[in-house]
Amino acid sequence: MFGTEWTVGEPNFRGGTPTNARTIALIAAASIATVGLAAVSWVVAIHEMNGMNMGVESGLGSLGLFLVLWVWMMAAMMLPGALPAVVRSTLASRRMLSVPLFVASYLAVWTVAGLAVYALYRPHPTVAAGAVTIAAGIYELTPPKRHFRRRCHEAVSSGLGFGFYCVGSSIGLMAMLVALGVMSIIWMVAVAVLIVGQKLLPAKSAIDVPLALAIIGFGILIVIAPSSVPGLIPPM
């Protein structure tokens, strides 16, 4: 299951094969709760973000409203990729209570990241968006990125710990999202697909290096021809 081998205390399972009925029930319940919350979060985020995207000139509004929307966005984008970690935590504790505790602490880390975004973000020129995108592509090739991504595939005891590694792994892609259009549904979906894929699949240079180079190339395109990127510049 999820393309990786799990070993979580007793009883354990390999390759996603449950050892008893209680394990099956825990896996099913944790999966339904996590995926269900992610699905609801997508609906809410898309509804609330509709019509808000102004590309690089998007504003964030008040801190309170931004944080509420940010948490919905993070739940939508990050919870599908966190599913293996949520299930591992549930099996280790043998209690469904661990699901809301893990998810809440995981999203708390992303809420702190949202505070940093709010403090640092300003509407910006397209060249800045291109520069951030280029930097995001370069980060994909660095040792810290490989370290944090590897840790995302290992057993982590808490949502806080997993959230820390998740932020470290996804910070470049999230910075790209913020730079291209923090209120853009299209960029939110595109970045979410990349993040979930990296959390669920093992690293492979044959895929990761071309992807990083494509992101760098996209950043260069933004710098030299921003009008060619739909939604980057708000309509006059």
Buried (B, 14 or more C-beta within 10 A) or exposed (E): BBEBEBEBEEEBBEEBEBEEEEBEEBBEBBBEBBBEBBBEBBEBBBEBBEEBBBBBBBEBEEEEEBBBBBBBBBBBBBBBBBBBBBBBBBBBBBEEEBBEBBBEBBBBBBBEBBEEBBEEBEBBEBEBBBBBBBBBBBBBBEEEBBEBBEBBBEBBEBBBBBBBBBBBBBBBBBBBBBBBBBBBBEBBEBBBEBBBEBBBBEEEEEEBEEBBBEBBEBBBBBBEEBEEBEBBBEEE
